Amino acid sequence: MAECTYCEQDLEQYDAVLVDRETDDGRTQEGAFCNYGCLSAWLDETDAATGACCRIDV
Ligand SMILES: [Zn+2]
């Protein structure tokens, strides 16, 4: 885990945002991002947030 999952920049120079997920085997790392902008863009591109159980009504 040394680079951003989205833009592949070296995370050392950033205060990285880490995403992990609870699975049957414990916790699995989903991704690491240099900032919330990359996390947000990654969510948009991968549809990772689609079908998430917490619903936001707009
Ligand atoms: Zn990034």
PDB file of the backbone (N, CA, C, O) and the ligand in Angstrom, with CONECT records:
HET     ZN  A 101       1
ATOM      1  N   MET A   1       0.836  -1.194   0.000  1.00  0.00           N
ATOM      2  CA  MET A   1       0.000   0.000   0.000  1.00  0.00           C
ATOM      3  C   MET A   1       0.872   1.246   0.000  1.00  0.00           C
ATOM      4  O   MET A   1       1.037   1.899   1.030  1.00  0.00           O
ATOM      5  N   ALA A   2       1.417   1.563  -1.136  1.00  0.00           N
ATOM      6  CA  ALA A   2       2.282   2.739  -1.183  1.00  0.00           C
ATOM      7  C   ALA A   2       1.778   3.786  -2.158  1.00  0.00           C
ATOM      8  O   ALA A   2       2.264   4.917  -2.184  1.00  0.00           O
ATOM      9  N   GLU A   3       0.812   3.401  -2.948  1.00  0.00           N
ATOM     10  CA  GLU A   3       0.299   4.401  -3.878  1.00  0.00           C
ATOM     11  C   GLU A   3      -1.219   4.481  -3.863  1.00  0.00           C
ATOM     12  O   GLU A   3      -1.910   3.559  -3.430  1.00  0.00           O
ATOM     13  N   CYS A   4      -1.714   5.609  -4.349  1.00  0.00           N
ATOM     14  CA  CYS A   4      -3.149   5.870  -4.373  1.00  0.00           C
ATOM     15  C   CYS A   4      -3.855   4.877  -5.296  1.00  0.00           C
ATOM     16  O   CYS A   4      -3.418   4.655  -6.425  1.00  0.00           O
ATOM     17  N   THR A   5      -4.938   4.285  -4.819  1.00  0.00           N
ATOM     18  CA  THR A   5      -5.685   3.325  -5.622  1.00  0.00           C
ATOM     19  C   THR A   5      -6.251   3.982  -6.879  1.00  0.00           C
ATOM     20  O   THR A   5      -6.413   3.330  -7.911  1.00  0.00           O
ATOM     21  N   TYR A   6      -6.542   5.250  -6.784  1.00  0.00           N
ATOM     22  CA  TYR A   6      -7.153   5.931  -7.920  1.00  0.00           C
ATOM     23  C   TYR A   6      -6.124   6.537  -8.875  1.00  0.00           C
ATOM     24  O   TYR A   6      -6.123   6.219 -10.065  1.00  0.00           O
ATOM     25  N   CYS A   7      -5.259   7.396  -8.371  1.00  0.00           N
ATOM     26  CA  CYS A   7      -4.363   8.129  -9.283  1.00  0.00           C
ATOM     27  C   CYS A   7      -2.938   7.587  -9.276  1.00  0.00           C
ATOM     28  O   CYS A   7      -2.094   8.046 -10.046  1.00  0.00           O
ATOM     29  N   GLU A   8      -2.664   6.603  -8.401  1.00  0.00           N
ATOM     30  CA  GLU A   8      -1.364   5.934  -8.350  1.00  0.00           C
ATOM     31  C   GLU A   8      -0.200   6.829  -7.956  1.00  0.00           C
ATOM     32  O   GLU A   8       0.956   6.513  -8.239  1.00  0.00           O
ATOM     33  N   GLN A   9      -0.500   7.930  -7.311  1.00  0.00           N
ATOM     34  CA  GLN A   9       0.578   8.751  -6.786  1.00  0.00           C
ATOM     35  C   GLN A   9       1.108   8.148  -5.497  1.00  0.00           C
ATOM     36  O   GLN A   9       0.402   7.436  -4.782  1.00  0.00           O
ATOM     37  N   ASP A  10       2.357   8.448  -5.221  1.00  0.00           N
ATOM     38  CA  ASP A  10       2.976   7.969  -3.988  1.00  0.00           C
ATOM     39  C   ASP A  10       2.277   8.601  -2.782  1.00  0.00           C
ATOM     40  O   ASP A  10       2.172   9.824  -2.687  1.00  0.00           O
ATOM     41  N   LEU A  11       1.807   7.762  -1.871  1.00  0.00           N
ATOM     42  CA  LEU A  11       1.041   8.266  -0.726  1.00  0.00           C
ATOM     43  C   LEU A  11       1.896   8.870   0.367  1.00  0.00           C
ATOM     44  O   LEU A  11       1.364   9.502   1.279  1.00  0.00           O
ATOM     45  N   GLU A  12       3.195   8.696   0.305  1.00  0.00           N
ATOM     46  CA  GLU A  12       4.049   9.172   1.393  1.00  0.00           C
ATOM     47  C   GLU A  12       3.888  10.658   1.643  1.00  0.00           C
ATOM     48  O   GLU A  12       3.974  11.112   2.784  1.00  0.00           O
ATOM     49  N   GLN A  13       3.657  11.412   0.591  1.00  0.00           N
ATOM     50  CA  GLN A  13       3.571  12.857   0.742  1.00  0.00           C
ATOM     51  C   GLN A  13       2.171  13.321   1.130  1.00  0.00           C
ATOM     52  O   GLN A  13       1.945  14.518   1.304  1.00  0.00           O
ATOM     53  N   TYR A  14       1.231  12.394   1.267  1.00  0.00           N
ATOM     54  CA  TYR A  14      -0.135  12.764   1.603  1.00  0.00           C
ATOM     55  C   TYR A  14      -0.536  12.177   2.950  1.00  0.00           C
ATOM     56  O   TYR A  14       0.079  11.236   3.452  1.00  0.00           O
ATOM     57  N   ASP A  15      -1.575  12.758   3.513  1.00  0.00           N
ATOM     58  CA  ASP A  15      -2.194  12.178   4.692  1.00  0.00           C
ATOM     59  C   ASP A  15      -3.279  11.249   4.150  1.00  0.00           C
ATOM     60  O   ASP A  15      -4.422  11.661   3.952  1.00  0.00           O
ATOM     61  N   ALA A  16      -2.909  10.006   3.915  1.00  0.00           N
ATOM     62  CA  ALA A  16      -3.749   9.098   3.137  1.00  0.00           C
ATOM     63  C   ALA A  16      -5.087   8.784   3.796  1.00  0.00           C
ATOM     64  O   ALA A  16      -5.209   8.727   5.020  1.00  0.00           O
ATOM     65  N   VAL A  17      -6.075   8.585   2.944  1.00  0.00           N
ATOM     66  CA  VAL A  17      -7.395   8.143   3.381  1.00  0.00           C
ATOM     67  C   VAL A  17      -7.497   6.659   3.062  1.00  0.00           C
ATOM     68  O   VAL A  17      -7.392   6.259   1.902  1.00  0.00           O
ATOM     69  N   LEU A  18      -7.702   5.836   4.099  1.00  0.00           N
ATOM     70  CA  LEU A  18      -7.747   4.390   3.887  1.00  0.00           C
ATOM     71  C   LEU A  18      -9.177   3.886   3.983  1.00  0.00           C
ATOM     72  O   LEU A  18      -9.956   4.330   4.825  1.00  0.00           O
ATOM     73  N   VAL A  19      -9.502   2.954   3.105  1.00  0.00           N
ATOM     74  CA  VAL A  19     -10.830   2.348   3.123  1.00  0.00           C
ATOM     75  C   VAL A  19     -10.659   0.853   3.317  1.00  0.00           C
ATOM     76  O   VAL A  19      -9.949   0.200   2.552  1.00  0.00           O
ATOM     77  N   ASP A  20     -11.299   0.313   4.326  1.00  0.00           N
ATOM     78  CA  ASP A  20     -11.300  -1.140   4.426  1.00  0.00           C
ATOM     79  C   ASP A  20     -12.696  -1.640   4.740  1.00  0.00           C
ATOM     80  O   ASP A  20     -13.583  -0.864   5.098  1.00  0.00           O
ATOM     81  N   ARG A  21     -12.880  -2.930   4.603  1.00  0.00           N
ATOM     82  CA  ARG A  21     -14.212  -3.498   4.664  1.00  0.00           C
ATOM     83  C   ARG A  21     -14.210  -4.746   5.519  1.00  0.00           C
ATOM     84  O   ARG A  21     -13.270  -5.540   5.492  1.00  0.00           O
ATOM     85  N   GLU A  22     -15.262  -4.903   6.267  1.00  0.00           N
ATOM     86  CA  GLU A  22     -15.416  -6.078   7.115  1.00  0.00           C
ATOM     87  C   GLU A  22     -15.840  -7.259   6.234  1.00  0.00           C
ATOM     88  O   GLU A  22     -16.816  -7.169   5.490  1.00  0.00           O
ATOM     89  N   THR A  23     -15.104  -8.353   6.327  1.00  0.00           N
ATOM     90  CA  THR A  23     -15.478  -9.547   5.562  1.00  0.00           C
ATOM     91  C   THR A  23     -15.535 -10.735   6.508  1.00  0.00           C
ATOM     92  O   THR A  23     -15.288 -10.585   7.705  1.00  0.00           O
ATOM     93  N   ASP A  24     -15.849 -11.881   6.000  1.00  0.00           N
ATOM     94  CA  ASP A  24     -15.904 -13.086   6.821  1.00  0.00           C
ATOM     95  C   ASP A  24     -14.556 -13.410   7.457  1.00  0.00           C
ATOM     96  O   ASP A  24     -14.495 -13.994   8.538  1.00  0.00           O
ATOM     97  N   ASP A  25     -13.480 -13.027   6.777  1.00  0.00           N
ATOM     98  CA  ASP A  25     -12.134 -13.320   7.280  1.00  0.00           C
ATOM     99  C   ASP A  25     -11.537 -12.203   8.119  1.00  0.00           C
ATOM    100  O   ASP A  25     -10.366 -12.265   8.494  1.00  0.00           O
ATOM    101  N   GLY A  26     -12.324 -11.194   8.414  1.00  0.00           N
ATOM    102  CA  GLY A  26     -11.754 -10.064   9.136  1.00  0.00           C
ATOM    103  C   GLY A  26     -11.896  -8.819   8.296  1.00  0.00           C
ATOM    104  O   GLY A  26     -12.922  -8.598   7.652  1.00  0.00           O
ATOM    105  N   ARG A  27     -10.859  -8.011   8.308  1.00  0.00           N
ATOM    106  CA  ARG A  27     -10.961  -6.775   7.551  1.00  0.00           C
ATOM    107  C   ARG A  27     -10.072  -6.838   6.316  1.00  0.00           C
ATOM    108  O   ARG A  27      -8.939  -7.316   6.374  1.00  0.00           O
ATOM    109  N   THR A  28     -10.596  -6.352   5.206  1.00  0.00           N
ATOM    110  CA  THR A  28      -9.865  -6.340   3.952  1.00  0.00           C
ATOM    111  C   THR A  28      -9.676  -4.912   3.493  1.00  0.00           C
ATOM    112  O   THR A  28     -10.612  -4.112   3.512  1.00  0.00           O
ATOM    113  N   GLN A  29      -8.482  -4.602   3.086  1.00  0.00           N
ATOM    114  CA  GLN A  29      -8.272  -3.254   2.593  1.00  0.00           C
ATOM    115  C   GLN A  29      -8.816  -3.106   1.174  1.00  0.00           C
ATOM    116  O   GLN A  29      -8.471  -3.870   0.273  1.00  0.00           O
ATOM    117  N   GLU A  30      -9.661  -2.119   1.006  1.00  0.00           N
ATOM    118  CA  GLU A  30     -10.283  -1.868  -0.288  1.00  0.00           C
ATOM    119  C   GLU A  30      -9.457  -0.901  -1.115  1.00  0.00           C
ATOM    120  O   GLU A  30      -9.348  -1.039  -2.333  1.00  0.00           O
ATOM    121  N   GLY A  31      -8.881   0.073  -0.443  1.00  0.00           N
ATOM    122  CA  GLY A  31      -8.125   1.063  -1.194  1.00  0.00           C
ATOM    123  C   GLY A  31      -7.464   2.065  -0.280  1.00  0.00           C
ATOM    124  O   GLY A  31      -7.766   2.142   0.911  1.00  0.00           O
ATOM    125  N   ALA A  32      -6.553   2.834  -0.856  1.00  0.00           N
ATOM    126  CA  ALA A  32      -5.882   3.900  -0.139  1.00  0.00           C
ATOM    127  C   ALA A  32      -5.803   5.087  -1.090  1.00  0.00           C
ATOM    128  O   ALA A  32      -5.469   4.926  -2.263  1.00  0.00           O
ATOM    129  N   PHE A  33      -6.103   6.255  -0.595  1.00  0.00           N
ATOM    130  CA  PHE A  33      -6.238   7.418  -1.465  1.00  0.00           C
ATOM    131  C   PHE A  33      -5.490   8.607  -0.899  1.00  0.00           C
ATOM    132  O   PHE A  33      -5.382   8.755   0.319  1.00  0.00           O
ATOM    133  N   CYS A  34      -4.969   9.462  -1.780  1.00  0.00           N
ATOM    134  CA  CYS A  34      -4.204  10.603  -1.266  1.00  0.00           C
ATOM    135  C   CYS A  34      -5.101  11.646  -0.623  1.00  0.00           C
ATOM    136  O   CYS A  34      -4.634  12.419   0.214  1.00  0.00           O
ATOM    137  N   ASN A  35      -6.358  11.689  -0.985  1.00  0.00           N
ATOM    138  CA  ASN A  35      -7.285  12.617  -0.350  1.00  0.00           C
ATOM    139  C   ASN A  35      -8.721  12.182  -0.668  1.00  0.00           C
ATOM    140  O   ASN A  35      -8.949  11.222  -1.403  1.00  0.00           O
ATOM    141  N   TYR A  36      -9.671  12.910  -0.098  1.00  0.00           N
ATOM    142  CA  TYR A  36     -11.067  12.542  -0.318  1.00  0.00           C
ATOM    143  C   TYR A  36     -11.505  12.769  -1.762  1.00  0.00           C
ATOM    144  O   TYR A  36     -12.457  12.140  -2.224  1.00  0.00           O
ATOM    145  N   GLY A  37     -10.827  13.654  -2.471  1.00  0.00           N
ATOM    146  CA  GLY A  37     -11.136  13.866  -3.883  1.00  0.00           C
ATOM    147  C   GLY A  37     -10.903  12.596  -4.678  1.00  0.00           C
ATOM    148  O   GLY A  37     -11.735  12.210  -5.498  1.00  0.00           O
ATOM    149  N   CYS A  38      -9.774  11.946  -4.438  1.00  0.00           N
ATOM    150  CA  CYS A  38      -9.470  10.696  -5.132  1.00  0.00           C
ATOM    151  C   CYS A  38     -10.440   9.605  -4.708  1.00  0.00           C
ATOM    152  O   CYS A  38     -10.881   8.807  -5.535  1.00  0.00           O
ATOM    153  N   LEU A  39     -10.771   9.567  -3.438  1.00  0.00           N
ATOM    154  CA  LEU A  39     -11.731   8.574  -2.954  1.00  0.00           C
ATOM    155  C   LEU A  39     -13.073   8.762  -3.649  1.00  0.00           C
ATOM    156  O   LEU A  39     -13.680   7.798  -4.116  1.00  0.00           O
ATOM    157  N   SER A  40     -13.526   9.995  -3.715  1.00  0.00           N
ATOM    158  CA  SER A  40     -14.808  10.303  -4.335  1.00  0.00           C
ATOM    159  C   SER A  40     -14.817   9.949  -5.818  1.00  0.00           C
ATOM    160  O   SER A  40     -15.783   9.371  -6.317  1.00  0.00           O
ATOM    161  N   ALA A  41     -13.749  10.294  -6.514  1.00  0.00           N
ATOM    162  CA  ALA A  41     -13.650   9.992  -7.940  1.00  0.00           C
ATOM    163  C   ALA A  41     -13.625   8.486  -8.166  1.00  0.00           C
ATOM    164  O   ALA A  41     -14.224   7.971  -9.110  1.00  0.00           O
ATOM    165  N   TRP A  42     -12.917   7.793  -7.277  1.00  0.00           N
ATOM    166  CA  TRP A  42     -12.837   6.333  -7.384  1.00  0.00           C
ATOM    167  C   TRP A  42     -14.212   5.699  -7.177  1.00  0.00           C
ATOM    168  O   TRP A  42     -14.593   4.764  -7.881  1.00  0.00           O
ATOM    169  N   LEU A  43     -14.955   6.229  -6.190  1.00  0.00           N
ATOM    170  CA  LEU A  43     -16.302   5.713  -5.947  1.00  0.00           C
ATOM    171  C   LEU A  43     -17.179   5.903  -7.181  1.00  0.00           C
ATOM    172  O   LEU A  43     -17.927   5.004  -7.565  1.00  0.00           O
ATOM    173  N   ASP A  44     -17.081   7.074  -7.794  1.00  0.00           N
ATOM    174  CA  ASP A  44     -17.873   7.347  -8.990  1.00  0.00           C
ATOM    175  C   ASP A  44     -17.532   6.368 -10.113  1.00  0.00           C
ATOM    176  O   ASP A  44     -18.419   5.862 -10.801  1.00  0.00           O
ATOM    177  N   GLU A  45     -16.250   6.113 -10.287  1.00  0.00           N
ATOM    178  CA  GLU A  45     -15.822   5.284 -11.414  1.00  0.00           C
ATOM    179  C   GLU A  45     -16.070   3.804 -11.209  1.00  0.00           C
ATOM    180  O   GLU A  45     -16.300   3.069 -12.170  1.00  0.00           O
ATOM    181  N   THR A  46     -16.026   3.361  -9.959  1.00  0.00           N
ATOM    182  CA  THR A  46     -16.139   1.921  -9.726  1.00  0.00           C
ATOM    183  C   THR A  46     -17.540   1.496  -9.298  1.00  0.00           C
ATOM    184  O   THR A  46     -17.824   0.303  -9.199  1.00  0.00           O
ATOM    185  N   ASP A  47     -18.415   2.466  -9.045  1.00  0.00           N
ATOM    186  CA  ASP A  47     -19.743   2.146  -8.521  1.00  0.00           C
ATOM    187  C   ASP A  47     -19.669   1.414  -7.193  1.00  0.00           C
ATOM    188  O   ASP A  47     -20.591   0.687  -6.823  1.00  0.00           O
ATOM    189  N   ALA A  48     -18.562   1.610  -6.471  1.00  0.00           N
ATOM    190  CA  ALA A  48     -18.392   0.926  -5.187  1.00  0.00           C
ATOM    191  C   ALA A  48     -19.465   1.340  -4.185  1.00  0.00           C
ATOM    192  O   ALA A  48     -19.783   0.583  -3.268  1.00  0.00           O
ATOM    193  N   ALA A  49     -20.020   2.532  -4.357  1.00  0.00           N
ATOM    194  CA  ALA A  49     -21.021   3.005  -3.412  1.00  0.00           C
ATOM    195  C   ALA A  49     -22.431   2.613  -3.827  1.00  0.00           C
ATOM    196  O   ALA A  49     -23.380   2.800  -3.065  1.00  0.00           O
ATOM    197  N   THR A  50     -22.572   2.072  -5.028  1.00  0.00           N
ATOM    198  CA  THR A  50     -23.904   1.672  -5.497  1.00  0.00           C
ATOM    199  C   THR A  50     -24.398   0.476  -4.698  1.00  0.00           C
ATOM    200  O   THR A  50     -23.704  -0.531  -4.566  1.00  0.00           O
ATOM    201  N   GLY A  51     -25.584   0.601  -4.179  1.00  0.00           N
ATOM    202  CA  GLY A  51     -26.156  -0.494  -3.429  1.00  0.00           C
ATOM    203  C   GLY A  51     -25.689  -0.530  -1.984  1.00  0.00           C
ATOM    204  O   GLY A  51     -26.020  -1.458  -1.246  1.00  0.00           O
ATOM    205  N   ALA A  52     -24.927   0.467  -1.577  1.00  0.00           N
ATOM    206  CA  ALA A  52     -24.516   0.536  -0.175  1.00  0.00           C
ATOM    207  C   ALA A  52     -25.755   0.660   0.698  1.00  0.00           C
ATOM    208  O   ALA A  52     -26.752   1.260   0.297  1.00  0.00           O
ATOM    209  N   CYS A  53     -25.683   0.087   1.899  1.00  0.00           N
ATOM    210  CA  CYS A  53     -26.905  -0.063   2.674  1.00  0.00           C
ATOM    211  C   CYS A  53     -27.374   1.223   3.340  1.00  0.00           C
ATOM    212  O   CYS A  53     -28.562   1.366   3.632  1.00  0.00           O
ATOM    213  N   CYS A  54     -26.461   2.165   3.587  1.00  0.00           N
ATOM    214  CA  CYS A  54     -26.894   3.409   4.182  1.00  0.00           C
ATOM    215  C   CYS A  54     -27.443   4.314   3.096  1.00  0.00           C
ATOM    216  O   CYS A  54     -26.707   4.745   2.209  1.00  0.00           O
ATOM    217  N   ARG A  55     -28.667   4.588   3.160  1.00  0.00           N
ATOM    218  CA  ARG A  55     -29.324   5.315   2.102  1.00  0.00           C
ATOM    219  C   ARG A  55     -29.352   6.799   2.390  1.00  0.00           C
ATOM    220  O   ARG A  55     -29.657   7.231   3.502  1.00  0.00           O
ATOM    221  N   ILE A  56     -29.035   7.559   1.383  1.00  0.00           N
ATOM    222  CA  ILE A  56     -29.116   9.017   1.542  1.00  0.00           C
ATOM    223  C   ILE A  56     -30.254   9.522   0.670  1.00  0.00           C
ATOM    224  O   ILE A  56     -30.217   9.407  -0.555  1.00  0.00           O
ATOM    225  N   ASP A  57     -31.243  10.071   1.309  1.00  0.00           N
ATOM    226  CA  ASP A  57     -32.353  10.625   0.530  1.00  0.00           C
ATOM    227  C   ASP A  57     -32.053  12.045   0.142  1.00  0.00           C
ATOM    228  O   ASP A  57     -31.677  12.869   0.976  1.00  0.00           O
ATOM    229  N   VAL A  58     -32.221  12.323  -1.113  1.00  0.00           N
ATOM    230  CA  VAL A  58     -31.910  13.685  -1.575  1.00  0.00           C
ATOM    231  C   VAL A  58     -33.159  14.469  -1.895  1.00  0.00           C
ATOM    232  O   VAL A  58     -33.074  15.630  -2.296  1.00  0.00           O
TER     233      VAL A  58
HETATM  234 ZN    ZN A 101      -4.811  10.020  -5.536  1.00  0.00          ZN2+
END
